[in-house]
Amino acid sequence: MFLHSVNLGNLAFYAFMVGMATLGLWDVFFGFEENKCSMSYMFEYPEFQKIELPKKLAKRYPSYELYLYGEGSYAEEHKILPLSGIPVLFLPGNAGSYKQVRSIGSIALRKAEDIDFKYHFDFFSVNFNEELVALYGGSLQKQTKFVHECIKAILKLYKGQEFAPKSVAIIGHSMGGLVARALLTLKNFKQDLLNLLITQATPHVAPVMPLDRFITAGGFRDYQVRSGLTFLPKLSHHTSALSVVSSAVPKTWVSTDHLSIVWCKQLQLTTIRAFFDLIDADTKQITQNPKKKLSVLNHHFIRHPAKHFEEKPAIISDLTVTPLWVPVKVSKWTYVAYNESDKIYFTFPLANHRKIYTHAYCQSTMLDTNSWIFGCINSTSMCQQGVDLSWKAELLPTIKSLTLRLQDYPSLSHLVVYVPSIHGSKFVVDCEFFKRETRSIQLPVTHLFSFGLSSRKVKLNTSGLFYNIELLNFGQIYQAFQVNIDSKCSGVKEEITSIYKLHIPWSYEDSLTIAQVPSSTEISLKLHVAQPDNDSHVALLKMYTSSDCQYEVTIKTSFPQILGQVVRFHGGALPAYVVSSILLAYGGQLYSLFSAGHCLEYATMLDKEAKPYKVDPFVIMIKFLLGYKWFKEIWDVLLLPELDVIVLTSQSMCFPLVSLILFLFGTCTAYWGGLLSSTAVRLLSSLWLALKRPSELPKDIKMLSPDLPLLTVVLIIISWATCGAFAILLTYLYYVFKIVHLQASVTNFKNSQTVNPKHSRRSDKRCSQHKDAAAHPPRLSASEAEDSLRMHTTVATLLAWVVLLCVPSLIYWFKNLRYYFKLNPDPCKPLAFILIPTMAILGNTYNVSIKSSKLLKTTSQFPLPLAIGVIAFGSTHLYRVPCFVFIPLALHALCNFM
């Protein structure tokens, strides 16, 4: 019946949209590099010592615990408190385990052993009972208050020690980072208790799925929390906080997924190095100096100069006087060092080079931490002291490099490259001078709607070591490209490494690709954060190349990755668009019942009514009017919330035509959801007939049955005493049962009609005669039952999405049932109180009993503005969606009374 109401053209369109959605989902879940994180291992057996908390606190939070991590002898020694180290508190995220602290805790312990425990960190971890805090925000405040108590309990463990800490450092994974930030919102929380906060894959900007009002407070591999949500909003990267993608972290250079970020060895090593550099030698605790903190974090997480951190590095360095000062006058120079017994200084006089070139570039494959490049001031050939330029260098996976703009160093007369004495190891040093315009090449990206059919390319004809490819017009999150770099080398006998680095100036989300040339290398280009309106920087593809090779760079639009960006940035809004489409179809069915006296098929009404031009223009118009002060004042007087599209605009997340794409995806999902719902009802009704005696059509279509008030009261009590989502689920199952029973009755009637058509026609005729309704209650005919089934199937599909949006809090309640029988706070309870009696009435409602209602016309007109409201206010606040669904259902139920 459902498929018969859809023409083949629409069916093909819905199948095509499924294909498009599949492409986008594939890019999100599989369209990234393989996991290159190394696993971190424990050297000794990990132990978790439970910290005894005050009895009153343990009673108030029975499901939460605090542990101290240790291994081997350290664990044995610290079973006897107090402690003497530096406290660090690890907060797990959504469904996270307190045992996830073992990776970073074990690495920190090994580092402390290397320095004979001159300093060491004590890693604590909170057991949140693996709560699903990302799905149910009601536990955020409870977790935050418990963490506050844990901090005070931790600091008491150091009481009486010579260097007792006065604050703790916190590492928060995922939602654990939000809990840590929420500490600052507690009225009685002293901010000096928290001296450092490091968050990993924490959605600072907005929740991934805002499923309740309490929750609205890694790299492309991380499809659970996209990296754009982890950048701290409205905080200066240079004064108070740093936000960086793992692929841009020096010595890490890998994209992590949501879970591997807590055990990724490369990232944890970087974090621990930073922790030890943050220690104040006087207090033996983490420094309280904010300038030093940012300096250390910049050194380890943003730009590493291939030198150990120094708080006040020496700018002027003494150069050993040695006879081996070798002048180099050429503009391009390479030196291969192998088994050198003497130190050598290679000097590059800059006077002549300044006349021809604008920049100098040097690189070395020796990745030690010693100074290697200097500048001489007003020298003829050699100098005893030089400016240490090594601090300006940048560490890359296979080289350390330095690029100098000569006009920035007018006092330098010579550039000096130092080659130390080595034994057995081989490394290569390269230097060259160049004009900026010969190494900066502009490459406009292809148009969004070229769909990969056209491409643009550039050839690097000069034999340089470094190129900047300026990616013009690349700055929006909806853009995605595939870059292919072909390299051809001549006369090369051994393997050569090239590095391609995507540099995003307005965001720390760089990524590196290492290629063995000659080869053909593919790189995906897409953004986590869009370019701000007031930012004029250009995204760069930095290429560290070989002078023996020629390179060709080709760029083209990647349509599957664009769809992936739509899913990645807006996939969470899809339920709102699905509900909007169903509401439009529902309104069409109600109007057909009012105007024609019967209800049309769901699929037919979906094709006819679910049109984006009925919704989007109104949202756009409201956004436009909100730009006027008078309209905004009226809006505020009415206490209306901010439009979701304005929120998305402020986050630079508005794609061109994104609402249209989401509406089409939503309509497609609504169609296949309706098909699934209809099929499920038919299968369940067949099972019902197979297991139970044949059902008959209702003989009495009165709205209220004797057991209906009792059932309603019982469900409301369940909602109040346990969980609102649980009561809503029971209400949905009751409603589905009523539909299945009605479908079974219709199927049984049709079967009996096939066996005895004459008797069935007479029976149907008798059932249709309502003239003597005063003497006998009205009875339902087969055609009227089928008509009601069409409406019930749509309502069931609509209600199913309400249940889906409520399921997260139901899962949370069920998982914590052994601790709390009643969910508090309960985001679904108010909705349940209203929805239960509404659905109880609708479950016993037939179209024939309401088609003459005076309220029906008004009811049929409400779904359209509500469909607009769902998109306007529910696309980034999903917890509002059920409120828009309830209103037409309540009016539908009221049609029985008016």
N, C-alpha and C positions, 0 to 999 in steps of 0.2 A: 504493500500500500504506500509506503514511504517513497520507494524508488520510482513508482509509477507517476508520482507528482512532480518529478524533476525531469526536464528535457535533457537530451544528451549533451547539448552545448554547455549547460550549467554544470553537468556532471564532469565534463572534461575540464572546465575551469577549476572546479574544486580539486580535482586530481592534480592539475598543474600547480595550484597553490601549495598542495602537500609537497610536491617536488621542490618548490622554492624554499619552503620551511625546512625541509630535510637538508638542503644545501647549507642554509644558515646554521642549523644545529650541528652539522658535521664540522663546520669551521670552528664553532665554539668548543666542541668536545674533542676534536681530533686535529684541527688545523694549526698545530703548533709544533715546535721542535721536540725531539725526544728529551726525556728527563735526563739531564747531564749531571744532576746532583750526585755526589758521592755519599754513600751511607755512612753515618757516624756510628761507631761501635764503642761499647764499654770495655775497658781494659780489665776491670774486675767486676765481681757480681754487684749489681745495683741494689741498694737498700733504701727503703723509705721509712723513716722514723716518724711516727705519729706524734705531733706536739699536743700535749694535754692543754685544753682550753678551759677557762672557767666554767663551772657546771651550769650557771645561768645562761651563758653564751651557747654552750652545747645543746641545752634544752630548747633555746630559741631557734637554733638552726640545726636540727637533728640530722639533716642529710648532707651537711657540709663538714669538711675536715681540713686540717692543715698538716703538711708533711715537710720534713727536712730530708733532702737527698744526700746520699753518701755512697762511697764505695770502699771496700777493703778496710785498711787500717784507719782511714779518715772516718769511716762510718762507726767503727768501734770506739774511737777516741771521743767522738762527739755524742755518744749516747749519754755521756755524763755532761750535763749542762753546768755552767753557762758556756756560751760560744765566744770566739775571739776574732772572727773574720769580718767580711763585709757582706751585709745581707742583701740578697736579691730575691724578689718574689715573682714567681711565674704564675700567670693566670691563663688557664686553658680557655678555648673558645667554645663554640656551639658543639655539643656532644663530645667535647674534648676530655682527655684523661689527664689527671695530675701527673701521671707517669711520663708524659711527653717532655718533662723537664730534664730527663736523663741525658739527652743528647748534648745540650749546652752545658749541663752540670758536669758531665764527664770530661768534656773538653777543657772547662775551666779548672778542673782538678788536675789534669795533666799539665796545664800551663803553670799552675802553682807549684807542682813538683819540680818543674824545670828551673824555677828560681828558689828552690829549697824553702818554699812556703814563707818567703819574705812577706808576701801578701797572699791572701786567698779569699775566695768568695764562698759564702754559705748560701746555697740555693734552696729556697723554700718553694712549695707548690700547693695550691689550693685544690681540693677535691670538691668540685661543684656537682658531683653525682652524675656527670655527663649530661647535664640538663640541655634541652633543646632551646637555648635562649634566643637563637636567631629566629625561631618560629613563634615563640611566646615571650613577649617583652615584659610580662608581668614579673618575671624573676630578676630583672636587671637591678631594680632598687634593692631587693633582698641580697643579691650577690654583692652589690656595692657596699652595703652596710656591714656585711660579714668581712669583706676585705679590709675595711677600716679597722675593725676589731682585730683582725689578724696582724696588721701592721703594728698596732700597739702591743700585741702579745709577742711579736718577734723582737721588738726593741727591748722588752723586759728580759729577754734571754741573754742580753749583753750587759746587764746591770752590774756595776762594780768593776768592769774591765777598764784597763788603762786607756784604750782607744775605743771606747764604747760609741757605736754609731747613734746619731740622732735622727737619721732618716733612712729610707730604703730605696733601692732601685727596683723598678717593675718592668717585666717583660710580659706583654699581653698579646696573645695570639687570637686573631679574629675578634669575636665579641668580647674576649678578655681585655682587649685594648680599650673598648668602649667602657667596660666596667671601671678600668683604671682612670680614664678621663672623667667618668662620672663621680669619682671621689671628690673632685674639685667643686662639685655642686652641693655636697653635703654641708649643712649649716655649721656643724661642729668639727669639720675636718680642718686641721692645721696644714697649710700648704707646705710648710717646711718639713713635713714628714715624708714627702716625696721629692727626691733629688734628681731622678732621671726616669724617663718613661720611654721605652722602646716598644713599638707596636708592630706586629707582623700580620699582614693581610687583614687589617681592621677597617671596616666600612665607616670611615669618619664622616663622609659627606652625607650619606643616606643609607638606610637599611636596604639590603638586597631585595627583600620581599616585605614591604610594610603591611604585615597581616593583622596587626592590632595597634591601637593607639598608644600603647605603652612602649612600643619599640621605636617610635619615631624620634626618640632622643638621639701580590706576588709576581705578576707577569701574565702573559696571555695564556700560560698553562693553567692559571687559576681561573676556572670557569664558575666557581661558587661565589667568589668576591672579585669582581673585575678591579684592576689596579686603579682605575679612575676614581673609585669610591674611597680609596685609601689615602688620597692626598688631602692633608689638613686644609680646610677652607679658611680663607681670609687670614692666614698667618704668613708672615714674611719668612721666606726660606732663609733669610740672612740674619734674622734677629732673634727668633724664638723657637723655630722648629725646622726640621728637615723631613721631606717626604721623597722617597726614592724607590724605584723599581729594582728588584733584585738583579735583573740583567745589566743594570748600570753600575752596580757596586763593584769597585775594584777588587781583584782577586777572587771574586765570585763569578760574575759574568754569565750566569745561567738564569733561565726563567723557571721559577718554582711553581708548583701547584699549591692548592690551599693547605694540604697536609704536609707535603715535603718541606715546606718552609721552616718547620720546627725541627727537622732532622738533617737538613741539607748541610753537609760538612763544610762546604766552602763558605756559606753564609754564617754559620755558627763560629767558625774560626775568625772571620772578620769581626764579628760581634765581641768575641772574647778579647781579641787584640785591643779593640777600642776600650773595653772595660778596664783592662790593666793600665792603659795609657791615661785613663781618667783618674787614677789614684793620686791623691795628694800625699806626698812623702811625709809631711808634718803630722797630719791627722790619721794617716793610714786608712782613710776612707775615701769615697768618691768625692772629688773636688766640688766645692760649692761655687766656684768661679764660673759664671755663665759663659764668659768669653773663651775660657779654656775648653769648656764642654763642646761648644760649637766648633772650635778649632780641631779638636780630636775627631769629632764626628765627620767633619768635612774631610779630614785627612783619610779616614778609613772608608767612608761611605760615598764620597763624591769624587774627589780627585786625589789619587795617590801618586806622590812624586818618586816612588821607588826608593825612599829613604825612611828610616825609623822616625817616629814622631818626636819632635823637639818643640817645647813650648816657646822658646826664644831661640830660634836657629841662628847660627852665626852667618851673617851675610858676607863678611870678608874672610877668606880662607888663605892660609899660608901655603904657598907652592914650593915644594922642595927644589932647591937649586941643584940642577943636574946638567951634565953636558948634553943630554939627549933632548934638546929642544929642536924640533923639526918644523921648519916653516912650510906652509902649504899655500900656494898662490892660485891654484886652479879653483874653478867654481863648483866642481863636483869631484868628490874624493871618497874612496873606499879603502879601508884597512882591515886585513884579516890577521888577528892576533892568535898565535899558537906557540906555546912553550917559550914565551918571552922571558928573558932573565932580568931585563932592566926596565925601569919605568921610563915612559916616553910622554913628552908633552908635544902635541901637534898644535901649532899656532896658525891662525888664519887672520892675516891683516885685513881690516875692514875698510880702509880708506878707499881703495879702488872699487871694492864690491858695492859700496854705498852709491857710487855713481851709476851703476847699472841695475842693481837688484834692490828689491824692497824687503825680502825676507831671507832668513837663514833657517835651515832645518837639519837636525842631526838625530841619529838614532843609534842605539847600541843593543846588541843581543845579550850582553852580560847583564843579568838582572840582579846584581848584588845591590846593597844599600849604601855603597860608598859614593861620594861626590865624584862626578866624572866630566863635568863641563863647567868652564869658568870664563869670565871676561876680564881682560886686562885694561886698566885705565891709563891712558897717555904713556904707552910703552912703545919701545922701538922694536924689540924682538922677543924679549922675555920679561917676566915680572915676578917678584917675590911674593906678592899678594894679589889675589884676584877675587872678583865678585862671584860667589857660588851660585851659578845659574841652575844647578841640579834641582833646586827646590821648585823651579818653574816647569820641570819635566812632568811627563805623564806616563804612568805605568800601563802597559797593555799586555795581553797574554804572552806574547813572544818577544816584545821589544820594550825599551823605554825611549821616549822620543821627546824632542824639544823643538818648538817653532818660535822663532824670535822675529818680531818686526823691528828692523834695524833703526828706524827713526825713534823708537821708544828708548833706545840706549845710545844717545849721542856721545856720551863720554867714553864709551868703549873703543879702544883702538885695535884690540885683538880678541879673537875667540880662541879659547884653548880647550882642546880635548885631551883628557888624561887617559892613558892606557897603562894599567898597573902591570907589575910583573906577575906572570902566571906560570903554572906548571901543569901541563897535561890537558887543560881545558881550552876550547877554541871559541872565539866569538868574533863578531864582525861589527865594525863601526863605520857608518856612512854619514857624510855631510854634503850638503849642496846649498847653493844660493839660487834664488829664483825671483822672478817678478810675480806679484800676486795675480795679475790678470791671466798669466799662463797656466796657473794651477787652480783657479776658481772658474768653474764651468757651470753655466746655467742650464738647467734641464727642466722645462715646464712639464708638469705632470699631465697625463691624459685626462680627458673629460670624464665626469662621473658616468654619463650615459653612453660612453663608447663601448661598454660591455666587453672590453678586452679585444675588440675587433681591430683596433688601431694601436699603434705604439710609437714611442719616440726614443731616439737613441743618440748617444754621443760616443765618439772615438777619442781615446787618449793617445795622441800620436807622439808626444814627447816622452823621453825616457826618464821621467822623474820618479821620485820616491814617495811623493805625497800629493794628493789631489783633494780638492773640496768640490763636490757636486752639489750645487744649490738647487734644491727641489722647490721650484717656484709654484705657488698656489696650492701648497700642501700644508693644511693647518686645521682641517675639520675631522671630527671623529667618524663621520660617515664615509670618508675617503679610504680606499684600500687599494694597494697596488702590488703587482708582482714585478720585481726587479731581477733581471738576468745579467750577470757579469761574465763575459767570455774573455778568457785570457789566452794569449798565444805567445810562446817563448821560443827564442832562437839560441842555439848553442848552449843550452842548459843541461848539464849532466846530472846534477843532484837536485833533490826536492827543494822547492822554494815556497815560503809561506807568505801569503798576503792577508791583510786584515781589513775588513770593511765594517765601519762603525756608523750606525745611524745616530746622529746627534740632534736632539730636540732642545733648542735653547730655552724654551719657556717651561720646561718640565724635566725633572730628572728621570727620564725613562729611556735612556740610551740603550742600544743593543749592539752586540758585536758578532761578527761572523768570521771565522777563520777558514781560509781556503788554501789548499795545496795547488799551486799552479804549475803547468797550464791546466785549466779546468773550466767548467761552466757551472756557475754558482747561482742558485736562486735565493732571493731574500724577500720576505713579506714586509710591506710597509703599511702600518696602521698605527693609530694613536690611542693612548689612554686618556689624554687630556687635550681638549681643543685649544687652539691658539687664542689668547685673550684679544679683545678688540683693540686694545691700546698697545699691542706688542707688534713690532715691525720686523722681528728677527725672521730668518729663513731656516727651515729645516735643512740639515746638511747630511750628505753621505760622504763621510771621510774615508778615503782610500789610501792605505799604506801599502804601496806597491813595490814591484821589483823593476829596476832599470833595464833588465834584460827582456821584459815582456811588454806586449801591447794589450790594451784593454778596451773592450766595447761594452757600454752600459745601455741596456734597453729597459724601458719602463712601460707598463700597460696596466690598465684598470683590471682589477680582479673582482668580477661580479659575485662569486661565491663568498669572498671575504667581506664584501659590502653587506650582503645578507647576514653574514656572521656578526658584523658590527651592529646591525639592527637588532638581532636577537640578543647580543651581549649587553647592549645599552638599554633596550626597550622591551626585552622579552618578558620582564616582570609585569609590564602593563597589559599583556595579552588577555588575562581574565576579564579586565574591564571592557575591552573591545568585544570579547565574546558575549558577555552579558548584555552589552549595548545592542548587539545584533539580535539576540534572542528577545529582548524587550520590544524591539521594533516589530518582529514577527508576531509576538504575543499581542501587541496592540492591533495589528492587522487582523488577527483572528477574532479579537473582541469586536472590532468594527464590522467584520463580515457577519458575525452573529447578530449584531444590532440591525444592520441594513438588509441582509439577505435572509436572516432567520436560521442560518446554519454556519458552521465553522469550517473554514477551508484548511487544507493540509498545511502542516508546519513548513515543509520544504517549499511549497508554493508561496506562502507568505514571506518566507525568508528571501526568496528570489525577488519578490515584488517590493518588499518594504525595507529590507536591510541595505540601504544606499548611503554611502558616505556623505553625499551632498545634503542629507537630512540632518547631519550632526556637525561636521567640521566647520561649515560656514558660521554657525552660531557661536562656536567656541572662539573662532578667529575674530568675530565681531565684538565679543565681550572683551577679549584681550585688547583690541584696538580702543574700545571705549574706556577701559581702565587707565589708559594713558591720559585721560582728561581728569582734572582735579575734581570737578563737580560730580562726575560719575563715581570716582573712587570714594568720595565722601559718602554718597548714597550707599555704596557697597559696604563701607565700614559701618554705617548706621544699622544696616540690616544684619550685621555680624556674620557676613558670608566669608568663608575661608578663601585663601589665595588660590587662584587658578593654578592647576598643576602645570599647564603649559608655561606659565611665568616662572615656576620653579625650575623647569627644564631649561628654559632660556637662560636663567641666571647661572646654570651649570654648563652652558654651551652645549647642550645635548639635543637641540632641535634640528633634526635632519630635514632636508627638503622632502616633502611628500611622505614623511615618516608616518604621520597619522593615517594617510591613505593606505600605506602598506600594511600597517597594523590592523586597520579596519578590514582589509581584504583577508588577512590571516585570521582575524576574529570571526568573520562570516564563514570562512572555510571550516574553522574549528566548530562553530555553532552547527553547521550542517552535519559534519561527521558525528558530532556529539548527539544530535537529534536522531541520526540513523542508528547509532549505538543504543540509545535509550529505547527507541521503538523496537529494535531487534531483541533487546533484553526483556522487554515486557512480553513479547510474543513467545520467547523461549520459556520464560517463567510461567506463563499461562498454560503452555503445553505440558510443562512439568506438573503444574497444579491439577490439570485434568487427568494426568496419568496416575497421580498419587491419591486423588480424592474423587468422590462421586461428582458427576457433572453439575456445574453451577447453572442456575437459572437467572434470567434477567430480573433486575429488581422490580418487585411488584408495588413498592411504595417509594416514591421519589421525594418524600418529605425530607427536609434538610436535616433535622435532628433525630438521631436514633437514641434510644434510652441510655446506651453505654457511652455516648459521646461526651457528656459533661464530666463523667467520672474519669474517662481516659485523659481529658484535657487537664483536669486537676492533678492527676497522678504525674503527668509529664512536667507540669509546672513545678510540682514539689521536687521531682528529680533534678530539674534545672537549678532550683534554689539550693538544694542540699548537696549537690555533687558538682556538675559541670554543665554550663549552658550548651556547649558544643555537643555533649553527649545527648542531651534532650533533643537538640535539633536533629541529630542523626536518627534517633528513635522516631521522631516525627516524620522524617523523610521516609524511613522504612515503612511506617504505617501508611503513608500516602501511596508509596509504590505498591504495597499490598492491596490497597483498594483498587488501584488501576489494574493490577494483574487479575484480581477477582472479576472485574468488569470485563476485561479482555477474554477471560476464560468463559464468561457467560455468553459473550457475543459469538465466540468460536463454537461453543456447544450448540447455540441456537442455529447457526449456519449449518452445522453438521446434521442436526435434526431436520432442517429444511431440505437438505439434499436427500435424506432418507424418505421423508413424507412431505413433499412440497405442498399438497393441498391443505393438509392439517396445519402446517406451519403458517401458510398465508392466512388461514382463518384465525389462527392464534394471534398473529401479528396484527390483524385487522381489529380484533377485539381489544388488544392492548393499546391500540391507537385511539380508541373512542373514549373521550374524556367528558362527554356531555353530562354523564351522571356522576360527575366528580363529587357531588355532595353526598351521594350514597356510597360510593366506593372511592378509595384513594387513587390518585393518578398513577398510571403504570407506564413503564418505559418500553418503547418499541426498539427493535434491533437497529434501525437507522438512527434513532435518537441516541442510542448507546454508543454507536460508532462516532457520531458527531461529538459526544462528550469525551470520547477517548482521544480525539485529536487535540482538544483543549487540555486535557489532563496530561498528555505526553509532553506538551510544551511547558506546562507548569512544572512537571517533574524534572525536565531538563534544566529549567531555570533554578529550581530548588537545589539540584545537584551541585551547581556552582557555588551556591551559598554554603552547602555542606563542605565542599572542597576548601573554601576559604576559612572555614571554622575548624577543619581537621587538625591543624597544627596545635591549637590549644588543647584539643581532645587528646592528642598523642602525649603532650606534656603532662596532662592530668593523669592519664593512665600509667605513664612511666613512674610517676611519683605517688601513686595510690597508696603505697605502703607507709608513706610519711604524712600525706594530707588527703583526707577523704573529700574535702571541699576545696575547689580551686579558688584562690583569692590572690590578686584580683582576677575577675572573670570577664574578659572582654565580650563574650557572647551571651552573657546572662540577660541583659536588657532586650536583646534581639529575640532570645528564646521565649521570654514572657509574652511577647507580642505575636511571634510567628506560630507558636503552638496552637492557640485557639483559631488563628486564621487558617492554618492548614487542616485542622480538624474539621472546620466547616467546608473548606474546598474539597476535602476528600469525600464528602457526602453531597456534593453539588453536581447537578446535571444541567447541561445547556438549556434544556427545555424549560427548566424552572426559573431561569434568569433572563431569557431573551426578551421578555416583556417588561423587564425592570426599567424604571425611570432613570436609574443611575448608570445604566449600561453604556450609554453614549459618552457620558463624562468619563467613565472608567476607560473606555477605548481610546480616549484622547490623552490620557496621562502617560502611557509608556514612551511617547516621543520626547517630551521634555525631560523625562527621567533618563532616557537613553543619552541625551545630551549631557545631563548632569553627571552620569557615570564617567564619561570621558573627561568632562571639565574638572571634576573633583576626585575621581577614583583611580585614575591611571597611575599615579605615584602614591596614592594612599588607598590601598586595596581594602582596608578595613571599613571604608565608607561604602563599598559596593553593595553589601547586603541591605543597607538602609534604603537604597534606591530600588532594590528588588521587592522589599516588603510592601511599599506603598501601593503599587497596582494590585498585588495579591490581596491586600486588605480591602481595597475598593471592590475587587472581584467578589470577595466573600460578602461584603455589604449589599451586593446586588440581590442577595436572597431575602433581604429585609425591606427593600425599597422598590 
